[in-house]
């Protein structure tokens, strides 16, 4: 105890909060809970329960390190009851050579949501070539629960070898839903989307809408950086357009007023979610059932050992429980 009190004296002089901006989103209520482990409601995604509303957003596949990363992510999803989206599975349409990089059902287990992923441009090509049945074959091969469609027109435009869409992504998504009887999640890849796009998607029979909003990993910028440096000045301004998670949530609140019902039953709020407080805030302000998704936080630790990822995930969940116990979202 004497050592602890000495630490308090030494550290207290270095850790005054004067001049530090407090988080304006929350009211701290210290009297309303003990040090219990509050129950955090899970969510249902296409008939499977996520024990916690935390989604491992689509990241990577098709390279040596991807196998290590995906194996760690799937193990964490299994241990903590999370859902997981794979990175683009396009390479598996060409060959099963890289199947071990993606084939994680035995690791994640049968109970947790586990989703394949293809881009809207690849799906348009498959529709044109009457090959859309291969999507169902891919889902069956991976024993996935459904398909994440990533919508990435800016990324494809910037990508030196990118595909060009002949139809709108909305037209392609509707055709996939029409032809394939598989659950579908639609997501962007780092720019988010505006109110008209959100409105259209919420009125489709999707399993979920994932934000992938501006503020997180931005694949349009990734592709721009792969272009010759002479192109950067021309294209860079377009990289910085988009909608943040807060922008998208504001739009969803606006279009969900007066008891409006949507066909899409679940939001996955991702893009710029830096920590559990961001996740907690959006869970509490969403007018619809919601989970929140993270990519870079998981990726950073999944590159290391599984113990490293486990420790980070456990700490993240502990922080989320602390927020549920002691914080209330401010009402303006």
Secondary structure, DSSP 8 states (H G I E B T S, - for coil): -HHHHHHHHHHHTT---TTS---TTEEE-TTS--S-------EEETTEEESSSEEE-----SSHHHHHHHHHHHHHHHHHT-EEE-S--HHHHH-STTHHHH--HHHH-SSS-EEEEEEHHHHHHHHHTT-THHHHHHHHHHT-S-EEEE--HHHHHHSTT----SS-HHHHHHHHHHH--S-EEEE-SSS---HHHHHHHHTS--SEEE---BTS--HHHHHHHHS-HHHHHHHHHHHT-S-BHHHHHHHHHHHTGGG---S---EEE-SS--SHHHHHHHHHH-SS-EEEEESHHHHHHHTS-HHHHHHHHHHHHHHHHHHHHHEEE---
